[in-house]
Amino acid sequence: MAAELTAHNLIAKHRPTLDQALEAIRTRAYWSPHPEHPKAYGENGSLDMAAGKAAFDALLGTRLDLGQPGTDDWVGGEVSPYGIELGVTYPHADVDELLPAMKAGQKAWRDAGAEIRAVVCLEILKRISDRTHEFAHAVMHTSGQAFMMAFQAGGPHAQDRGLEAVAYAYVEQVRTPDTAEWTKPQGKRDPLALTKRFTPVPRGIALVIGCNTFPTWNGYPGLFASLATGNAVLVKPHPRAVLPLALTVQVAREVLTEAGFDPNLVSLAAERPGEGIAKTLATRPEIRIIDYTGSTSFGDWLETNARQAQVYTEKAGVNTVLVHSTDDYKGMLSNLAFSLSLYSGQMCTTPQNLLVPRDGIRTEEGPRTFDEVVADLARSVDGLLGDDARANALLGAIVNPDVKARLEAAAGLGEVALASREVSNPEFPGAVVRTPVIVKLDGAKPDDEAAYMSECFGPVSFAVAVDSAPDALKLLRRTIREKGAMTVGAYTTDEEVEQAVQEVCLEEAAQLSLNLTGGVYVNQTAAFSDFHGSGGNPAANAALTDGAFVANRFRVVEVRREA
């Protein structure tokens, strides 16, 4: 190992952080080693705001040479949702050469043990953290997130999720001791005695199939869970969002090299326009683990066809909020307005369907009819986004033409309670920025069902009139069971309704947020405490992050001999 990255130094540097992470996943209390505020960076080797922007600007129009074997071409073509051509090119791999090279380094990585793998992963995360400002611009200009969201969600929050995965991976691997002395009494005869050694062994090469909207936040859990459990990791980014994950691979390769391991343990698989290499890679016999975030159709294809691999998917769902009653009407409206608006609704956790009794709801200000609730919510969204500068800071940009098309088509699905409007971005005139649309639908009309029972990813919400709380609960249960949900929200002051909502979510395995009226929103989850998805409904077959997410990425192999 290089002098600065010896096993001793890595453990001394990162073991305290690992121990804190282990305590955090045990207690579920708030904790993060990664600062959320941009001004916290600029010391101890980290890039401040200006240096991070300069580092990003210096990447534009360059070739990102990772030194990988099997490079047969250079590919690129990313265009920022803000209208900038990134012009970065990446190595295109001959996988017949790259995959054997990746496998070659696994023995030494396996033999290093769980603790060394964990602290090497923490060193990778530390170096990524030091470059958070640079990564923020990379995430912003590939996902369309506004800068502050790209900074937080693409930076510290993504890093937290990566560290969380490392902590869970470590726990599962050390559950079984390295060695054991086994003695079985034999009465008058000599006892039977064996010495046993237990080794966590990796499944093989893991494939991370990145997404367009949250390349780091959704990519890091699988990447670090597989790496920490001894697997090599091949990162296949979304073709519109290569840069953040390519930089991640670059950092990982640098750290692995300095720590004395094969850098090919983490490699990049960028693709030519329209090449669609995910299917080809996913069914290669060398690929034994797959992490995927994206459409239901491709997630289902992976689960059906990648039979040689352990497949972890996060797919589409129809997130629902039941609005029954509240004792903080303005707080409820404000919370919902923010949830619907953040990142133009381009989050897998954004509420889509708002189930409201057609006879209205009870509030501390008196009863409100269905029409009044919807109109008040529309005004709340309008008030939140009325100033264009604030709107740009919350909405970001529409990530791709498909989202824009769905938004424009939504107005024809029912009565428009809130029309979407175009917002100009003076800094980025090429950005496509739109406010949310809210459409009123009737839960009793079969013609409306096709709309609200399908995911309409983007800034589109449906206010669905239902006959009663029991009808809302019935529709909620059916929606989760048939379509899945990453999140469920409910507002009620009625204890029986609250218990009934909880029971639906427990039985259908959906994560529930009750009566949120302050600064925590249904579409946000905190690493080390909240579970992202449950793995128990059609929206996802795994949760970020729990023991099940990491435990099947390795197996324990025993060697026993007579003592």
VENTACOR-V750843 format. One record per pair of residues at least 6 apart in sequence whose ideal C-beta (glycine too) atoms are under 7 Angstrom apart, sorted by the first residue. I is the first residue (numbers start at 1). J is the second residue. If there is no record, write none. Layout:
i=I j=J
i=I j=J
//
This chain:
i=1 j=7
i=1 j=259
i=1 j=260
i=2 j=258
i=5 j=123
i=5 j=258
i=5 j=259
i=7 j=116
i=10 j=119
i=10 j=120
i=10 j=123
i=10 j=259
i=11 j=115
i=11 j=119
i=14 j=119
i=14 j=122
i=14 j=123
i=15 j=119
i=17 j=33
i=17 j=122
i=18 j=118
i=18 j=119
i=18 j=122
i=18 j=167
i=18 j=170
i=20 j=31
i=21 j=163
i=21 j=164
i=21 j=167
i=21 j=528
i=22 j=167
i=22 j=171
i=24 j=31
i=24 j=528
i=25 j=164
i=25 j=167
i=25 j=168
i=25 j=528
i=28 j=529
i=29 j=529
i=30 j=526
i=30 j=529
i=31 j=528
i=32 j=156
i=32 j=160
i=34 j=129
i=34 j=156
i=34 j=159
i=34 j=160
i=35 j=41
i=35 j=156
i=36 j=152
i=36 j=156
i=38 j=49
i=38 j=133
i=38 j=151
i=41 j=47
i=41 j=48
i=41 j=132
i=41 j=133
i=42 j=48
i=45 j=130
i=46 j=130
i=47 j=55
i=47 j=130
i=47 j=131
i=47 j=133
i=47 j=134
i=48 j=133
i=49 j=133
i=51 j=133
i=52 j=131
i=52 j=133
i=52 j=134
i=52 j=136
i=52 j=137
i=53 j=133
i=53 j=137
i=55 j=131
i=55 j=134
i=56 j=134
i=56 j=137
i=56 j=138
i=59 j=88
i=60 j=86
i=60 j=87
i=60 j=88
i=61 j=87
i=62 j=88
i=63 j=74
i=63 j=89
i=64 j=88
i=64 j=90
i=64 j=246
i=64 j=250
i=65 j=91
i=66 j=91
i=66 j=249
i=66 j=250
i=66 j=253
i=66 j=268
i=68 j=91
i=68 j=93
i=68 j=98
i=68 j=264
i=68 j=267
i=68 j=268
i=69 j=97
i=69 j=98
i=69 j=101
i=69 j=264
i=70 j=93
i=70 j=94
i=70 j=97
i=70 j=98
i=70 j=101
i=71 j=91
i=71 j=92
i=71 j=93
i=72 j=92
i=72 j=94
i=73 j=92
i=74 j=89
i=74 j=90
i=74 j=91
i=74 j=92
i=75 j=89
i=75 j=90
i=75 j=92
i=75 j=270
i=75 j=271
i=75 j=272
i=76 j=87
i=76 j=88
i=76 j=89
i=76 j=90
i=77 j=273
i=78 j=86
i=78 j=88
i=78 j=142
i=78 j=240
i=78 j=242
i=78 j=243
i=79 j=85
i=80 j=86
i=80 j=141
i=80 j=142
i=81 j=144
i=81 j=397
i=81 j=398
i=81 j=399
i=81 j=431
i=81 j=432
i=82 j=141
i=82 j=397
i=82 j=428
i=82 j=430
i=82 j=431
i=83 j=428
i=83 j=429
i=83 j=430
i=83 j=431
i=84 j=141
i=86 j=141
i=86 j=243
i=88 j=243
i=90 j=242
i=90 j=246
i=90 j=268
i=90 j=270
i=91 j=268
i=91 j=270
i=92 j=270
i=92 j=272
i=93 j=269
i=95 j=281
i=98 j=267
i=99 j=205
i=99 j=284
i=99 j=286
i=101 j=264
i=102 j=205
i=102 j=232
i=102 j=234
i=102 j=264
i=102 j=265
i=102 j=267
i=103 j=205
i=103 j=232
i=103 j=286
i=104 j=262
i=105 j=232
i=105 j=261
i=105 j=262
i=105 j=264
i=105 j=265
i=106 j=202
i=106 j=230
i=106 j=232
i=108 j=261
i=108 j=262
i=109 j=117
i=109 j=230
i=109 j=261
i=109 j=265
i=110 j=201
i=110 j=202
i=110 j=230
i=114 j=170
i=114 j=173
i=114 j=174
i=114 j=200
i=117 j=228
i=117 j=230
i=118 j=166
i=118 j=170
i=118 j=228
i=120 j=255
i=120 j=256
i=120 j=259
i=121 j=166
i=121 j=224
i=121 j=227
i=121 j=228
i=122 j=163
i=122 j=166
i=123 j=255
i=124 j=251
i=124 j=252
i=124 j=255
i=125 j=159
i=125 j=162
i=125 j=163
i=127 j=251
i=127 j=255
i=128 j=135
i=128 j=159
i=128 j=248
i=128 j=251
i=129 j=159
i=132 j=151
i=132 j=155
i=132 j=156
i=135 j=154
i=135 j=155
i=135 j=216
i=135 j=244
i=135 j=247
i=136 j=147
i=136 j=150
i=136 j=151
i=136 j=154
i=136 j=155
i=138 j=243
i=138 j=244
i=138 j=247
i=139 j=145
i=139 j=150
i=139 j=154
i=139 j=215
i=139 j=216
i=139 j=244
i=140 j=147
i=140 j=150
i=142 j=215
i=142 j=240
i=142 j=241
i=142 j=243
i=142 j=244
i=143 j=150
i=143 j=212
i=143 j=213
i=143 j=214
i=143 j=215
i=143 j=241
i=143 j=399
i=144 j=396
i=144 j=397
i=144 j=398
i=144 j=399
i=145 j=153
i=145 j=154
i=145 j=343
i=145 j=396
i=146 j=392
i=146 j=393
i=146 j=394
i=146 j=395
i=146 j=396
i=148 j=393
i=149 j=343
i=149 j=396
i=153 j=214
i=153 j=217
i=154 j=216
i=154 j=217
i=154 j=244
i=157 j=217
i=157 j=527
i=158 j=216
i=158 j=217
i=158 j=220
i=160 j=527
i=160 j=528
i=161 j=217
i=161 j=220
i=161 j=221
i=161 j=527
i=161 j=544
i=161 j=545
i=162 j=220
i=162 j=221
i=162 j=224
i=164 j=527
i=164 j=528
i=164 j=545
i=165 j=221
i=165 j=224
i=165 j=225
i=165 j=228
i=165 j=545
i=165 j=550
i=166 j=224
i=166 j=228
i=168 j=545
i=168 j=546
i=168 j=547
i=168 j=549
i=168 j=550
i=169 j=225
i=169 j=228
i=169 j=229
i=169 j=550
i=170 j=228
i=172 j=547
i=172 j=550
i=172 j=551
i=173 j=200
i=173 j=229
i=173 j=554
i=176 j=198
i=176 j=556
i=177 j=198
i=178 j=197
i=178 j=198
i=179 j=195
i=179 j=196
i=179 j=197
i=180 j=196
i=181 j=195
i=181 j=563
i=182 j=193
i=182 j=194
i=182 j=196
i=183 j=191
i=183 j=192
i=183 j=193
i=184 j=191
i=184 j=192
i=185 j=191
i=186 j=192
i=193 j=562
i=193 j=563
i=194 j=560
i=194 j=561
i=194 j=562
i=194 j=563
i=195 j=560
i=195 j=561
i=195 j=563
i=196 j=558
i=196 j=560
i=197 j=559
i=198 j=556
i=198 j=558
i=199 j=556
i=199 j=557
i=200 j=229
i=200 j=230
i=200 j=554
i=200 j=556
i=201 j=230
i=201 j=554
i=201 j=555
i=201 j=557
i=202 j=229
i=202 j=230
i=202 j=231
i=202 j=554
i=203 j=231
i=203 j=288
i=203 j=289
i=203 j=310
i=203 j=553
i=203 j=554
i=204 j=231
i=204 j=286
i=204 j=288
i=205 j=231
i=205 j=232
i=205 j=234
i=205 j=286
i=205 j=287
i=205 j=288
i=206 j=226
i=206 j=231
i=206 j=232
i=206 j=233
i=206 j=289
i=207 j=234
i=207 j=236
i=207 j=281
i=207 j=282
i=207 j=287
i=207 j=289
i=207 j=290
i=208 j=219
i=208 j=222
i=208 j=223
i=208 j=233
i=208 j=235
i=208 j=236
i=208 j=291
i=209 j=236
i=209 j=278
i=209 j=290
i=209 j=291
i=209 j=292
i=210 j=219
i=210 j=235
i=210 j=236
i=210 j=237
i=210 j=238
i=210 j=241
i=210 j=245
i=211 j=218
i=211 j=238
i=211 j=293
i=211 j=294
i=212 j=238
i=212 j=240
i=212 j=241
i=212 j=399
i=212 j=400
i=213 j=346
i=213 j=399
i=215 j=237
i=215 j=238
i=215 j=241
i=215 j=244
i=215 j=245
i=216 j=244
i=216 j=248
i=218 j=293
i=218 j=314
i=219 j=245
i=221 j=544
i=221 j=545
i=222 j=291
i=222 j=312
i=223 j=233
i=223 j=235
i=225 j=549
i=225 j=550
i=225 j=553
i=226 j=233
i=226 j=289
i=226 j=553
i=227 j=233
i=227 j=266
i=229 j=550
i=229 j=553
i=229 j=554
i=230 j=554
i=231 j=289
i=231 j=553
i=232 j=265
i=233 j=266
i=234 j=267
i=234 j=269
i=235 j=245
i=235 j=249
i=235 j=268
i=235 j=269
i=236 j=269
i=236 j=277
i=236 j=278
i=236 j=281
i=237 j=245
i=237 j=246
i=237 j=270
i=239 j=271
i=239 j=273
i=240 j=400
i=242 j=270
i=246 j=268
i=249 j=266
i=249 j=267
i=249 j=268
i=252 j=266
i=253 j=263
i=253 j=266
i=256 j=262
i=256 j=263
i=256 j=265
i=256 j=266
i=257 j=263
i=269 j=277
i=269 j=281
i=271 j=277
i=281 j=287
i=282 j=290
i=282 j=302
i=282 j=306
i=283 j=305
i=283 j=306
i=285 j=308
i=287 j=309
i=288 j=308
i=288 j=309
i=288 j=310
i=289 j=309
i=289 j=310
i=289 j=553
i=290 j=302
i=290 j=306
i=290 j=309
i=290 j=311
i=290 j=312
i=291 j=312
i=292 j=299
i=292 j=302
i=292 j=313
i=293 j=314
i=295 j=315
i=295 j=316
i=296 j=315
i=296 j=316
i=299 j=313
i=299 j=315
i=302 j=311
i=302 j=313
i=303 j=311
i=303 j=313
i=310 j=552
i=310 j=553
i=312 j=541
i=312 j=542
i=312 j=549
i=313 j=540
i=313 j=541
i=313 j=542
i=314 j=348
i=314 j=533
i=314 j=540
i=315 j=539
i=315 j=540
i=316 j=455
i=316 j=457
i=316 j=539
i=317 j=455
i=317 j=483
i=317 j=484
i=317 j=485
i=317 j=486
i=317 j=538
i=317 j=539
i=318 j=352
i=318 j=353
i=318 j=453
i=318 j=455
i=318 j=479
i=318 j=483
i=318 j=485
i=319 j=349
i=319 j=350
i=319 j=351
i=319 j=352
i=319 j=485
i=319 j=486
i=319 j=487
i=319 j=488
i=320 j=351
i=320 j=353
i=320 j=355
i=320 j=476
i=320 j=479
i=320 j=485
i=320 j=488
i=321 j=336
i=321 j=351
i=321 j=354
i=321 j=489
i=321 j=490
i=321 j=522
i=322 j=355
i=322 j=472
i=322 j=476
i=322 j=490
i=322 j=501
i=323 j=354
i=323 j=355
i=323 j=356
i=323 j=361
i=323 j=373
i=323 j=491
i=324 j=361
i=324 j=469
i=324 j=491
i=324 j=492
i=324 j=494
i=324 j=497
i=325 j=361
i=325 j=362
i=325 j=491
i=325 j=492
i=325 j=493
i=325 j=494
i=326 j=332
i=326 j=361
i=326 j=363
i=326 j=491
i=326 j=493
i=327 j=364
i=327 j=493
i=328 j=364
i=328 j=517
i=329 j=363
i=329 j=364
i=329 j=365
i=331 j=517
i=331 j=518
i=332 j=491
i=332 j=517
i=333 j=376
i=333 j=377
i=333 j=380
i=334 j=380
i=335 j=516
i=335 j=517
i=335 j=521
i=336 j=377
i=337 j=377
i=337 j=380
i=337 j=381
i=337 j=384
i=338 j=384
i=338 j=521
i=339 j=350
i=339 j=351
i=339 j=521
i=339 j=522
i=339 j=523
i=340 j=350
i=340 j=351
i=340 j=381
i=340 j=436
i=340 j=461
i=341 j=381
i=341 j=384
i=341 j=385
i=341 j=394
i=341 j=395
i=341 j=436
i=342 j=394
i=342 j=523
i=343 j=396
i=344 j=395
i=344 j=396
i=344 j=398
i=344 j=434
i=344 j=458
i=344 j=459
i=345 j=436
i=345 j=458
i=345 j=459
i=345 j=460
i=346 j=399
i=346 j=403
i=346 j=457
i=346 j=458
i=347 j=523
i=348 j=486
i=349 j=486
i=349 j=487
i=349 j=522
i=349 j=523
i=350 j=523
i=351 j=461
i=351 j=489
i=351 j=522
i=352 j=455
i=352 j=456
i=352 j=461
i=352 j=462
i=353 j=452
i=353 j=462
i=353 j=464
i=353 j=479
i=354 j=461
i=354 j=462
i=354 j=463
i=354 j=464
i=355 j=464
i=355 j=466
i=355 j=472
i=355 j=475
i=355 j=476
i=356 j=370
i=356 j=373
i=356 j=463
i=356 j=465
i=356 j=466
i=357 j=370
i=357 j=466
i=357 j=468
i=357 j=469
i=357 j=472
i=358 j=370
i=358 j=465
i=358 j=466
i=358 j=467
i=360 j=367
i=360 j=368
i=360 j=369
i=360 j=370
i=360 j=372
i=360 j=373
i=361 j=368
i=361 j=373
i=362 j=493
i=368 j=376
i=370 j=465
i=374 j=417
i=374 j=438
i=374 j=440
i=374 j=463
i=375 j=417
i=377 j=438
i=378 j=417
i=378 j=418
i=378 j=438
i=381 j=418
i=381 j=436
i=385 j=391
i=385 j=394
i=385 j=435
i=388 j=423
i=388 j=424
i=391 j=423
i=391 j=435
i=392 j=423
i=392 j=425
i=392 j=433
i=395 j=423
i=395 j=433
i=395 j=435
i=397 j=431
i=397 j=432
i=397 j=433
i=398 j=404
i=398 j=432
i=398 j=433
i=398 j=434
i=403 j=457
i=403 j=458
i=404 j=432
i=406 j=456
i=406 j=457
i=406 j=458
i=406 j=460
i=407 j=420
i=407 j=434
i=407 j=437
i=407 j=458
i=407 j=459
i=407 j=460
i=410 j=437
i=410 j=439
i=410 j=456
i=410 j=460
i=411 j=419
i=411 j=437
i=413 j=439
i=413 j=451
i=414 j=439
i=414 j=440
i=414 j=441
i=414 j=448
i=414 j=451
i=415 j=439
i=415 j=440
i=416 j=437
i=416 j=439
i=417 j=438
i=417 j=439
i=417 j=440
i=417 j=463
i=418 j=436
i=418 j=437
i=418 j=438
i=419 j=437
i=420 j=434
i=420 j=435
i=420 j=436
i=420 j=437
i=420 j=459
i=421 j=435
i=422 j=433
i=422 j=434
i=423 j=433
i=423 j=434
i=423 j=435
i=425 j=431
i=425 j=433
i=434 j=459
i=435 j=459
i=436 j=459
i=436 j=460
i=436 j=461
i=437 j=459
i=437 j=460
i=438 j=461
i=438 j=463
i=439 j=462
i=440 j=463
i=441 j=448
i=441 j=451
i=441 j=452
i=441 j=462
i=441 j=464
i=442 j=448
i=442 j=465
i=443 j=464
i=443 j=465
i=443 j=466
i=443 j=475
i=444 j=467
i=451 j=462
i=452 j=462
i=452 j=464
i=453 j=479
i=453 j=483
i=466 j=472
i=466 j=475
i=469 j=497
i=473 j=500
i=473 j=501
i=473 j=504
i=476 j=504
i=477 j=504
i=477 j=508
i=479 j=485
i=480 j=508
i=480 j=510
i=480 j=537
i=481 j=508
i=483 j=538
i=484 j=537
i=484 j=538
i=484 j=539
i=485 j=510
i=485 j=537
i=485 j=539
i=486 j=533
i=486 j=539
i=486 j=540
i=487 j=511
i=487 j=513
i=487 j=522
i=487 j=523
i=488 j=505
i=488 j=510
i=488 j=511
i=488 j=512
i=489 j=513
i=489 j=516
i=489 j=522
i=490 j=501
i=490 j=512
i=490 j=514
i=491 j=515
i=492 j=498
i=498 j=514
i=501 j=512
i=502 j=512
i=505 j=512
i=508 j=537
i=509 j=534
i=509 j=536
i=509 j=537
i=510 j=534
i=510 j=537
i=511 j=531
i=511 j=534
i=513 j=522
i=516 j=522
i=525 j=532
i=531 j=543
i=531 j=546
i=532 j=543
i=532 j=544
i=533 j=539
i=533 j=540
i=533 j=542
i=533 j=543
i=533 j=544
i=534 j=543
i=535 j=541
i=535 j=542
i=535 j=543
i=535 j=548
i=542 j=548
i=542 j=549
i=543 j=549
//
